[in-house]
């Protein structure tokens, strides 16, 4: 086995994927909040 770290696809580091996932989750939360308030 090699000692090199596995590089993530698309982004240059895994931090990029973490930021993307958290951003998508935050956007979904905001959308669900707005939908819920519109049907009250």
N, CA, C and O atoms as a Tripos MOL2 file, in Angstrom:
@<TRIPOS>MOLECULE
protein
  160   159    40     0     0
PROTEIN
NO_CHARGES

@<TRIPOS>ATOM
      1 N           0.8340   -1.1870    0.0000 N.3       1 UNK1
      2 CA          0.0000    0.0000    0.0000 C.3       1 UNK1
      3 C           0.8770    1.2480    0.0000 C.2       1 UNK1
      4 O           1.9770    1.2450    0.5530 O.2       1 UNK1
      5 N           0.3840    2.3030   -0.6210 N.am      2 UNK2
      6 CA          1.1440    3.5500   -0.6360 C.3       2 UNK2
      7 C           0.7100    4.4340    0.5260 C.2       2 UNK2
      8 O          -0.3920    4.3020    1.0600 O.2       2 UNK2
      9 N           1.6100    5.3390    0.9000 N.am      3 UNK3
     10 CA          1.3190    6.2490    2.0130 C.3       3 UNK3
     11 C           0.6440    7.5320    1.5580 C.2       3 UNK3
     12 O           0.3980    8.4220    2.3720 O.2       3 UNK3
     13 N           0.3400    7.6430    0.2580 N.am      4 UNK4
     14 CA         -0.3080    8.8420   -0.2450 C.3       4 UNK4
     15 C          -1.7720    8.8670    0.1730 C.2       4 UNK4
     16 O          -2.4500    7.8400    0.2110 O.2       4 UNK4
     17 N          -2.2370   10.0780    0.4850 N.am      5 UNK5
     18 CA         -3.6520   10.2260    0.8240 C.3       5 UNK5
     19 C          -4.4820   10.1470   -0.4430 C.2       5 UNK5
     20 O          -4.0500   10.5800   -1.5110 O.2       5 UNK5
     21 N          -5.6660    9.5970   -0.3160 N.am      6 UNK6
     22 CA         -6.5840    9.5250   -1.4510 C.3       6 UNK6
     23 C          -7.1520   10.9130   -1.7190 C.2       6 UNK6
     24 O          -7.6680   11.5610   -0.8090 O.2       6 UNK6
     25 N          -7.0580   11.3730   -2.9690 N.am      7 UNK7
     26 CA         -7.5940   12.6870   -3.3220 C.3       7 UNK7
     27 C          -9.0800   12.5610   -3.6360 C.2       7 UNK7
     28 O          -9.5050   11.6030   -4.2820 O.2       7 UNK7
     29 N          -9.8660   13.5270   -3.1800 N.am      8 UNK8
     30 CA        -11.2970   13.5040   -3.4700 C.3       8 UNK8
     31 C         -11.5620   13.8720   -4.9240 C.2       8 UNK8
     32 O         -10.7990   14.6320   -5.5200 O.2       8 UNK8
     33 N         -12.6380   13.3370   -5.4990 N.am      9 UNK9
     34 CA        -13.0000   13.7480   -6.8540 C.3       9 UNK9
     35 C         -13.5480   15.1760   -6.8650 C.2       9 UNK9
     36 O         -14.1140   15.6230   -5.8670 O.2       9 UNK9
     37 N         -13.3950   15.8750   -7.9450 N.am     10 UNK10
     38 CA        -13.9120   17.2190   -8.2180 C.3      10 UNK10
     39 C         -13.1630   18.3090   -7.4430 C.2      10 UNK10
     40 O         -12.5180   19.1560   -8.0600 O.2      10 UNK10
     41 N         -13.2320   18.3080   -6.1220 N.am     11 UNK11
     42 CA        -12.6000   19.3540   -5.3230 C.3      11 UNK11
     43 C         -11.1490   18.9910   -5.0290 C.2      11 UNK11
     44 O         -10.7490   17.8360   -5.1690 O.2      11 UNK11
     45 N         -10.3630   19.9890   -4.6190 N.am     12 UNK12
     46 CA         -8.9540   19.7390   -4.3260 C.3      12 UNK12
     47 C          -8.7440   19.1500   -2.9310 C.2      12 UNK12
     48 O          -7.6780   18.6120   -2.6300 O.2      12 UNK12
     49 N          -9.7700   19.2570   -2.0830 N.am     13 UNK13
     50 CA         -9.6670   18.6760   -0.7380 C.3      13 UNK13
     51 C         -11.0420   18.2240   -0.2710 C.2      13 UNK13
     52 O         -12.0610   18.5880   -0.8590 O.2      13 UNK13
     53 N         -11.0610   17.4290    0.7890 N.am     14 UNK14
     54 CA        -12.3330   16.9480    1.3290 C.3      14 UNK14
     55 C         -13.1260   18.0860    1.9570 C.2      14 UNK14
     56 O         -14.3500   18.0040    2.0590 O.2      14 UNK14
     57 N         -12.4460   19.1400    2.3760 N.am     15 UNK15
     58 CA        -13.1450   20.2900    2.9700 C.3      15 UNK15
     59 C         -14.1660   20.8710    1.9970 C.2      15 UNK15
     60 O         -15.2300   21.3270    2.4150 O.2      15 UNK15
     61 N         -13.8540   20.8580    0.7180 N.am     16 UNK16
     62 CA        -14.7910   21.3480   -0.2880 C.3      16 UNK16
     63 C         -16.0810   20.5600   -0.2910 C.2      16 UNK16
     64 O         -17.1640   21.1300   -0.4230 O.2      16 UNK16
     65 N         -15.9700   19.2520   -0.1470 N.am     17 UNK17
     66 CA        -17.1790   18.4110   -0.0860 C.3      17 UNK17
     67 C         -17.9880   18.6890    1.1670 C.2      17 UNK17
     68 O         -19.2170   18.7320    1.1120 O.2      17 UNK17
     69 N         -17.3110   18.8800    2.3050 N.am     18 UNK18
     70 CA        -18.0250   19.1770    3.5500 C.3      18 UNK18
     71 C         -18.7870   20.4920    3.4380 C.2      18 UNK18
     72 O         -19.9330   20.5900    3.8790 O.2      18 UNK18
     73 N         -18.1550   21.4980    2.8510 N.am     19 UNK19
     74 CA        -18.8160   22.7960    2.6730 C.3      19 UNK19
     75 C         -20.0120   22.6550    1.7400 C.2      19 UNK19
     76 O         -21.0680   23.2300    2.0040 O.2      19 UNK19
     77 N         -19.8660   21.9030    0.6580 N.am     20 UNK20
     78 CA        -20.9660   21.6950   -0.2840 C.3      20 UNK20
     79 C         -22.1500   21.0050    0.3920 C.2      20 UNK20
     80 O         -23.2930   21.4320    0.2270 O.2      20 UNK20
     81 N         -21.8870   19.9590    1.1380 N.am     21 UNK21
     82 CA        -22.9650   19.2090    1.7970 C.3      21 UNK21
     83 C         -23.6740   20.0810    2.8250 C.2      21 UNK21
     84 O         -24.9030   20.0750    2.8970 O.2      21 UNK21
     85 N         -22.9240   20.8240    3.6120 N.am     22 UNK22
     86 CA        -23.5470   21.6860    4.6150 C.3      22 UNK22
     87 C         -24.3340   22.8190    3.9560 C.2      22 UNK22
     88 O         -25.3800   23.2180    4.4690 O.2      22 UNK22
     89 N         -23.8520   23.3380    2.8370 N.am     23 UNK23
     90 CA        -24.5700   24.3950    2.1270 C.3      23 UNK23
     91 C         -25.8880   23.8840    1.5600 C.2      23 UNK23
     92 O         -26.9120   24.5600    1.6570 O.2      23 UNK23
     93 N         -25.8660   22.6980    0.9730 N.am     24 UNK24
     94 CA        -27.0940   22.1130    0.4270 C.3      24 UNK24
     95 C         -28.0940   21.8580    1.5550 C.2      24 UNK24
     96 O         -29.2870   22.1130    1.3940 O.2      24 UNK24
     97 N         -27.6150   21.3580    2.6930 N.am     25 UNK25
     98 CA        -28.5120   21.1060    3.8230 C.3      25 UNK25
     99 C         -29.1230   22.4150    4.3320 C.2      25 UNK25
    100 O         -30.3050   22.4550    4.6750 O.2      25 UNK25
    101 N         -28.3320   23.4730    4.3810 N.am     26 UNK26
    102 CA        -28.8430   24.7660    4.8380 C.3      26 UNK26
    103 C         -29.8710   25.3250    3.8650 C.2      26 UNK26
    104 O         -30.8960   25.8580    4.2910 O.2      26 UNK26
    105 N         -29.6150   25.2140    2.5720 N.am     27 UNK27
    106 CA        -30.5740   25.6840    1.5730 C.3      27 UNK27
    107 C         -31.8890   24.9030    1.6740 C.2      27 UNK27
    108 O         -32.9680   25.4900    1.5940 O.2      27 UNK27
    109 N         -31.7980   23.5940    1.8470 N.am     28 UNK28
    110 CA        -33.0100   22.7840    2.0030 C.3      28 UNK28
    111 C         -33.7810   23.1960    3.2410 C.2      28 UNK28
    112 O         -35.0090   23.2790    3.2020 O.2      28 UNK28
    113 N         -33.0900   23.4530    4.3340 N.am     29 UNK29
    114 CA        -33.7440   23.8770    5.5680 C.3      29 UNK29
    115 C         -34.4930   25.1880    5.3570 C.2      29 UNK29
    116 O         -35.6260   25.3330    5.8140 O.2      29 UNK29
    117 N         -33.8770   26.1320    4.6760 N.am     30 UNK30
    118 CA        -34.5280   27.4160    4.4090 C.3      30 UNK30
    119 C         -35.7480   27.2280    3.5120 C.2      30 UNK30
    120 O         -36.7970   27.8210    3.7610 O.2      30 UNK30
    121 N         -35.6170   26.4090    2.4770 N.am     31 UNK31
    122 CA        -36.7480   26.1540    1.5720 C.3      31 UNK31
    123 C         -37.9070   25.5060    2.3240 C.2      31 UNK31
    124 O         -39.0560   25.9130    2.1540 O.2      31 UNK31
    125 N         -37.6220   24.5140    3.1440 N.am     32 UNK32
    126 CA        -38.6860   23.8480    3.9100 C.3      32 UNK32
    127 C         -39.3420   24.8150    4.8860 C.2      32 UNK32
    128 O         -40.5550   24.7650    5.0900 O.2      32 UNK32
    129 N         -38.5500   25.6940    5.4900 N.am     33 UNK33
    130 CA        -39.0930   26.6950    6.3990 C.3      33 UNK33
    131 C         -40.0570   27.6310    5.6620 C.2      33 UNK33
    132 O         -41.1450   27.9240    6.1580 O.2      33 UNK33
    133 N         -39.6530   28.0940    4.4830 N.am     34 UNK34
    134 CA        -40.4930   29.0110    3.7080 C.3      34 UNK34
    135 C         -41.7730   28.3080    3.2440 C.2      34 UNK34
    136 O         -42.8490   28.9050    3.2760 O.2      34 UNK34
    137 N         -41.6680   27.0620    2.8190 N.am     35 UNK35
    138 CA        -42.8590   26.3110    2.3930 C.3      35 UNK35
    139 C         -43.8040   26.1070    3.5600 C.2      35 UNK35
    140 O         -45.0160   26.2570    3.4050 O.2      35 UNK35
    141 N         -43.2810   25.7710    4.7140 N.am     36 UNK36
    142 CA        -44.1030   25.5510    5.9010 C.3      36 UNK36
    143 C         -44.8330   26.8360    6.3010 C.2      36 UNK36
    144 O         -46.0190   26.8050    6.6310 O.2      36 UNK36
    145 N         -44.1260   27.9540    6.2700 N.am     37 UNK37
    146 CA        -44.7690   29.2180    6.6420 C.3      37 UNK37
    147 C         -45.8060   29.6750    5.6320 C.2      37 UNK37
    148 O         -46.7530   30.3700    5.9990 O.2      37 UNK37
    149 N         -45.6540   29.3050    4.3780 N.am     38 UNK38
    150 CA        -46.6220   29.7450    3.3750 C.3      38 UNK38
    151 C         -47.9460   28.9900    3.4960 C.2      38 UNK38
    152 O         -48.9620   29.4750    2.9990 O.2      38 UNK38
    153 N         -47.9710   27.8310    4.1320 N.am     39 UNK39
    154 CA        -49.2010   27.0510    4.2590 C.3      39 UNK39
    155 C         -49.8050   27.1140    5.6540 C.2      39 UNK39
    156 O         -50.6800   26.3110    5.9770 O.2      39 UNK39
    157 N         -49.3640   28.0390    6.4800 N.am     40 UNK40
    158 CA        -49.9380   28.1790    7.8140 C.3      40 UNK40
    159 C         -51.2560   28.8800    7.7540 C.2      40 UNK40
    160 O         -51.8910   29.0890    8.7880 O.2      40 UNK40
@<TRIPOS>BOND
     1     1     2 1
     2     2     3 1
     3     3     4 2
     4     3     5 am
     5     5     6 1
     6     6     7 1
     7     7     8 2
     8     7     9 am
     9     9    10 1
    10    10    11 1
    11    11    12 2
    12    11    13 am
    13    13    14 1
    14    14    15 1
    15    15    16 2
    16    15    17 am
    17    17    18 1
    18    18    19 1
    19    19    20 2
    20    19    21 am
    21    21    22 1
    22    22    23 1
    23    23    24 2
    24    23    25 am
    25    25    26 1
    26    26    27 1
    27    27    28 2
    28    27    29 am
    29    29    30 1
    30    30    31 1
    31    31    32 2
    32    31    33 am
    33    33    34 1
    34    34    35 1
    35    35    36 2
    36    35    37 am
    37    37    38 1
    38    38    39 1
    39    39    40 2
    40    39    41 am
    41    41    42 1
    42    42    43 1
    43    43    44 2
    44    43    45 am
    45    45    46 1
    46    46    47 1
    47    47    48 2
    48    47    49 am
    49    49    50 1
    50    50    51 1
    51    51    52 2
    52    51    53 am
    53    53    54 1
    54    54    55 1
    55    55    56 2
    56    55    57 am
    57    57    58 1
    58    58    59 1
    59    59    60 2
    60    59    61 am
    61    61    62 1
    62    62    63 1
    63    63    64 2
    64    63    65 am
    65    65    66 1
    66    66    67 1
    67    67    68 2
    68    67    69 am
    69    69    70 1
    70    70    71 1
    71    71    72 2
    72    71    73 am
    73    73    74 1
    74    74    75 1
    75    75    76 2
    76    75    77 am
    77    77    78 1
    78    78    79 1
    79    79    80 2
    80    79    81 am
    81    81    82 1
    82    82    83 1
    83    83    84 2
    84    83    85 am
    85    85    86 1
    86    86    87 1
    87    87    88 2
    88    87    89 am
    89    89    90 1
    90    90    91 1
    91    91    92 2
    92    91    93 am
    93    93    94 1
    94    94    95 1
    95    95    96 2
    96    95    97 am
    97    97    98 1
    98    98    99 1
    99    99   100 2
   100    99   101 am
   101   101   102 1
   102   102   103 1
   103   103   104 2
   104   103   105 am
   105   105   106 1
   106   106   107 1
   107   107   108 2
   108   107   109 am
   109   109   110 1
   110   110   111 1
   111   111   112 2
   112   111   113 am
   113   113   114 1
   114   114   115 1
   115   115   116 2
   116   115   117 am
   117   117   118 1
   118   118   119 1
   119   119   120 2
   120   119   121 am
   121   121   122 1
   122   122   123 1
   123   123   124 2
   124   123   125 am
   125   125   126 1
   126   126   127 1
   127   127   128 2
   128   127   129 am
   129   129   130 1
   130   130   131 1
   131   131   132 2
   132   131   133 am
   133   133   134 1
   134   134   135 1
   135   135   136 2
   136   135   137 am
   137   137   138 1
   138   138   139 1
   139   139   140 2
   140   139   141 am
   141   141   142 1
   142   142   143 1
   143   143   144 2
   144   143   145 am
   145   145   146 1
   146   146   147 1
   147   147   148 2
   148   147   149 am
   149   149   150 1
   150   150   151 1
   151   151   152 2
   152   151   153 am
   153   153   154 1
   154   154   155 1
   155   155   156 2
   156   155   157 am
   157   157   158 1
   158   158   159 1
   159   159   160 2
@<TRIPOS>SUBSTRUCTURE
     1 UNK1         2 RESIDUE 1 A UNK
     2 UNK2         6 RESIDUE 1 A UNK
     3 UNK3        10 RESIDUE 1 A UNK
     4 UNK4        14 RESIDUE 1 A UNK
     5 UNK5        18 RESIDUE 1 A UNK
     6 UNK6        22 RESIDUE 1 A UNK
     7 UNK7        26 RESIDUE 1 A UNK
     8 UNK8        30 RESIDUE 1 A UNK
     9 UNK9        34 RESIDUE 1 A UNK
    10 UNK10       38 RESIDUE 1 A UNK
    11 UNK11       42 RESIDUE 1 A UNK
    12 UNK12       46 RESIDUE 1 A UNK
    13 UNK13       50 RESIDUE 1 A UNK
    14 UNK14       54 RESIDUE 1 A UNK
    15 UNK15       58 RESIDUE 1 A UNK
    16 UNK16       62 RESIDUE 1 A UNK
    17 UNK17       66 RESIDUE 1 A UNK
    18 UNK18       70 RESIDUE 1 A UNK
    19 UNK19       74 RESIDUE 1 A UNK
    20 UNK20       78 RESIDUE 1 A UNK
    21 UNK21       82 RESIDUE 1 A UNK
    22 UNK22       86 RESIDUE 1 A UNK
    23 UNK23       90 RESIDUE 1 A UNK
    24 UNK24       94 RESIDUE 1 A UNK
    25 UNK25       98 RESIDUE 1 A UNK
    26 UNK26      102 RESIDUE 1 A UNK
    27 UNK27      106 RESIDUE 1 A UNK
    28 UNK28      110 RESIDUE 1 A UNK
    29 UNK29      114 RESIDUE 1 A UNK
    30 UNK30      118 RESIDUE 1 A UNK
    31 UNK31      122 RESIDUE 1 A UNK
    32 UNK32      126 RESIDUE 1 A UNK
    33 UNK33      130 RESIDUE 1 A UNK
    34 UNK34      134 RESIDUE 1 A UNK
    35 UNK35      138 RESIDUE 1 A UNK
    36 UNK36      142 RESIDUE 1 A UNK
    37 UNK37      146 RESIDUE 1 A UNK
    38 UNK38      150 RESIDUE 1 A UNK
    39 UNK39      154 RESIDUE 1 A UNK
    40 UNK40      158 RESIDUE 1 A UNK
